[in-house]
Amino acid sequence: MQEAPRTGVNASHFGVQVGSTEDVTVAWSRFKQAGLETFTEENTACCYAMQDKVWIRDPDGNHWEVFARTPRPMCNRQRSFRGRARRRPR
């Protein structure tokens, strides 16, 4: 298990699930307008589903993701991602 720096909150990150990829795009746009640094992932295999995501970091250093599960099917190769490095926001 990889230890994250402690910020006073015992969580690796926080997630907000939205209804569609368009909702993720709206969140990305709002974050950019607010001057926040963002990191996006498209068509990403996570939690046994394909997802589109946008990540930000709050002033305390906590990572937040806004994500939507997509209707795209996962292939067997994408389901086996154990051991791969997970990309994180910058």
C-alpha positions, 0 to 999 in steps of 0.5 A: 500500500502506498502512503499518501502525505497526511493532510488531516483527512484519512482519505486517498481522494474524494469522488463525485459521480455525475450522470454523463461525460457531458457533466464531467466536461461542464465540471472541467469548464467550471474548474478552469474558469475558477483558475484551478489546475485540472487533470483529465482521464478519458476512457479509463478502466477503474472499478471494473467500469470505463470512466471519464474523469477530471481531477483537481486538488483542493487547498489542503492538498486533497485530490478530488475526481468528478467522474462518469461511468461510460457505456463503453465496454471493457475488454479483458485486458483493461480489466486486469490493471492490478499492479499498474501505476495509477496516474495522479493529478499534478 
